[in-house]
Structure formats: C-alpha cells, structure tokens
Amino acid sequence: MSASVNHLEERTQDSGELLEDIMPSAITLAMMLRHKKMAAWLRSELDGYQDHDAAPPYRKDLPGHIVAKSPQYGWIPAPVSDQQTKEFAHLDLIDGTKSLEKICVNSKKGDGNRLLLDADDMAILQKQINLSAELAINLSRDVYSGILRTVRGAVYLWTQALIEKGLEGDHNHYSREERALVAELDTPEHFWRTAMDDLDTLPIPDVRSAGFFERMFGRAS
C-alpha cells in the first residue's frame, strides 16, 4: 500500500479522473496518516450518509423545480406558485458520491434528474393545486456537480496543506514524526467549508459528461 500526495493533488485537477476513482486513494492516504476524521468523512461521502443529520450543508436544502407527469406530454412544469416552489421544491441528497457522479456523468449540461416528492408532501401539494398527477422535483445537473466539485475541492485543499507541510513524494508508510507534523490537518470540515466558499476560484474541473458509446456500453475498465 503506497500513496503519493502530489499525485493525488494532480488527480483532483484532472477532468479525466472520476471522483469515484480518486476517493479510495484519498481514504488510503488518510488512513496512512492516521487522519481518522478525514477518513470517516471520505467514507461517508463515497458510500452515502447513514445519519441524515450528519450530512454537510452542501448536501442539504438543494433547490429544484416541481414537475408533473402528464399522460399526454410526459413530465412538464407543474402549475405551482412561487411560495409552493419555495416550500416543496428542495431536498437533501445523502447518497454516495459514486451514485451522484453516475447521474452527473450520464446527463448533459442543462439536463436534470427527477426525484419523486415525498408521499406526504405530494398529497399536500396535489390537494393545493387540485391535480392528481404524480409530482417530482427536477434537480439540475449543476446541483449534482456542485456537490461533487465541493468534495473534490476539499481533497485538493487537504493535499495542498499536506504538501506545504513537506509531505511530498511516494510513501509506503509515514513515520511517527511525519504523522505528527500533519496531525493538525485532520480537519475535514475546515477543508470542505473552504471549498464551499472558494469553489469558483479553485482549479477543480466540472464533472465531464459521458460520450454516446460510454452511455450505451459503460466505461471501459
């Protein structure tokens, strides 16, 4: 088991690298450095949050648009007011980055993903707008990309901080002295909050869209 901080930093900036492939390397590095908080956060991001309340704010209260399923035209914008949009057209995404990235990769820029409204909310809103059709929230691709880029940005900032402390090159293990040197950097919340604030200025690429053949036949291993 080996890890290179420099290589990981480079991979976070490479649009050809999926976060799905970067995360296991980041977890390995965190474990080698005994960064328990960072490893736990990375695992929660990769696998999804079991505790809904533990999900970070960049995954909560995400805005979308209410759509209704028409038997003639398929999914169309629902006849809702601004107040109803404000009340019902938002949700939390606690699924793992792997599944979120798959949705993002398989959609084009400008597209979105539909998620059915909670049964109770759907019943309330159907009654309010006098409509029996199924209702869903349409989340734009940018919402998914924002989560993924925030996580990626946090990993990038963490690797930069490690490099600034002198942890460069490929390692099979880290000495007690090296681990002590970077112990104070086991602060995932600091890095993801900084990534949230500075996302537009970080050298983090947008999530790429899959080409036609990749969408049809999947990614080559």
Residue pairs with C-beta under 8 A, 6 or more apart in sequence:
1 28
1 32
1 172
2 170
2 171
2 172
3 25
3 28
3 29
3 32
3 170
3 171
4 169
4 170
4 171
5 29
5 159
5 162
5 163
5 167
5 168
5 169
6 159
6 163
6 168
6 169
7 170
8 22
8 25
8 26
8 29
8 155
8 159
9 156
9 159
9 160
9 163
11 17
11 21
11 22
11 25
12 22
12 152
12 153
12 155
12 156
12 159
12 204
13 156
13 203
13 204
13 205
14 205
15 205
15 206
15 208
16 208
18 101
18 105
19 97
19 101
19 148
19 151
19 152
19 207
20 97
20 98
20 101
22 152
22 155
23 42
23 45
23 46
23 97
23 98
23 155
24 46
26 42
26 155
26 158
27 39
27 42
27 43
27 46
30 36
30 38
30 39
30 42
30 186
31 39
32 171
32 173
32 174
33 162
33 167
33 174
33 179
33 182
33 186
34 179
34 183
34 186
35 182
35 185
35 186
36 186
37 186
37 187
37 188
38 158
38 186
38 187
38 188
40 188
41 188
41 189
41 192
42 155
42 188
44 50
44 54
45 96
45 97
45 151
46 96
46 97
46 98
47 96
47 98
48 94
48 95
48 96
48 99
49 55
49 59
49 94
52 92
52 94
55 92
55 94
56 189
56 192
57 196
58 146
58 147
58 150
58 192
58 196
59 92
59 93
59 94
59 147
60 92
61 90
61 91
61 92
62 90
62 91
62 92
62 93
62 139
62 143
63 89
63 90
63 143
64 89
64 90
64 91
64 112
64 115
64 137
64 138
64 139
64 140
64 143
65 77
65 85
65 89
65 112
65 137
65 138
66 77
66 78
66 80
66 84
66 85
66 88
66 89
66 117
66 125
66 135
66 136
66 137
66 138
67 75
67 76
67 77
67 78
67 114
67 135
67 136
67 137
67 138
68 75
68 76
68 77
68 78
68 79
68 131
68 133
68 134
68 135
68 136
69 75
69 133
69 134
69 135
69 136
70 76
70 133
75 114
75 136
75 138
78 129
78 131
78 135
79 129
79 131
80 88
80 89
80 125
80 129
84 125
84 128
84 129
88 117
88 121
88 125
88 137
89 137
90 137
91 115
91 137
91 139
93 100
93 139
93 143
93 144
93 147
97 147
97 148
97 151
100 144
100 147
100 148
101 144
101 148
101 207
103 113
103 144
104 141
104 144
104 145
104 148
104 207
104 209
105 207
105 208
105 209
105 210
106 209
106 210
106 215
107 113
107 141
107 209
108 141
108 209
109 141
109 209
110 140
110 141
111 140
111 141
112 138
112 139
112 140
112 141
113 138
113 139
113 141
113 144
114 136
114 137
114 138
114 139
115 136
115 137
115 139
116 122
116 134
116 135
116 136
116 137
117 125
117 135
117 136
117 137
122 134
122 135
125 135
126 132
126 133
126 135
144 207
145 206
145 207
146 199
148 207
149 195
149 199
149 204
149 205
149 206
149 207
150 192
150 195
150 196
150 199
151 192
151 195
152 195
152 204
153 192
153 194
153 195
153 198
153 199
153 202
153 204
154 188
154 191
154 192
154 194
154 195
155 191
156 195
156 202
156 203
156 204
157 191
157 194
157 195
157 202
158 185
158 188
158 191
161 182
161 185
161 191
162 182
162 185
165 181
165 182
165 185
166 181
167 174
167 178
167 181
167 182
195 202
195 204
210 219
